[in-house]
Amino acid sequence: MWVYNLDPVLVHLGPVEIRWYGLVYVAGFFFAVWWLHYMAKRGQVELSSDDIWDMLFYLMIGVLIGSRLFEVFWEPSYYLSNPLRFLKIWEGGMSFHGGFVGIITATGWYCRKKKMNFWKIADAMSFPTLLALALGRVANFVNGELVGRVWGGSWCVVFPDYDMQCRHPSILYAAGQRLVVAVWLAWLTVRWEFRAGFIFWNFVLLEGMGRFIIDFWREDTLYYGFTMGQIFSAMMVVVAVWMLVLRHRGDVKRLFLNRKELERLEEA
């Protein structure tokens, strides 16, 4: 058992606070900039440096708007009673599903404006996005939020600001799951060639599955036995499976064949 006693604030500068939570997303933004430059050098995306900075600005806006607006599904009375609370992003509370919708909307809009291939950009953004989200879950833990369900195991955590019961550190489970999936997406990106969109749908499928499973250890309001996150995640899984079957059956087969078998099939 461990009693939570972390300080979510890194530095106090008078009335200004620099929080770990905010720093994680700033770091994620700059890592995405570096990654897209790397992908452009490899020829996997056709983006200039100006394109990258412009696009990520739109994506950042999309993530912030979407992730905050979707918080209303989790705490409707808290946000609707005082809409200004949507602006207090430094306090935490960033819905993954909302941010996901926001980033897809912003990417789609930008790609249409610049006449770019949406699926190639979505593939390129999948790894840095999920890596940032994994670190974001660590920041959630530092904030002492999104606690797990009551449990008496050896690594349970007490969150005194919530109650004095020992709970699953479910948010760290989510961080670990996302880190594993992020590594998988990075490996697919640099080691294989697939039809555009395949890596993105891997992102949607594996993140949806991971969130659905891990939410069984998360303390949250239940609707017919499931959390709101599980409901949204189940939708992600269904759509991802459908798209993989519809568009990427050949890509799926490539994952289960070694290179010699692939070469033999391509020569046949």
Secondary structure as UniProt FT lines:
FT   STRAND          2..3
FT   STRAND          9..13
FT   TURN            14..15
FT   STRAND          16..19
FT   HELIX           20..41
FT   TURN            42..43
FT   HELIX           49..69
FT   HELIX           70..73
FT   HELIX           76..80
FT   HELIX           83..87
FT   HELIX           89..91
FT   HELIX           96..114
FT   HELIX           118..143
FT   TURN            154..155
FT   STRAND          157..158
FT   TURN            160..162
FT   STRAND          166..167
FT   HELIX           170..191
FT   TURN            196..197
FT   HELIX           198..214
FT   HELIX           215..217
FT   STRAND          222..223
FT   TURN            224..225
FT   STRAND          226..227
FT   HELIX           228..247
FT   HELIX           249..255
FT   HELIX           259..267
//
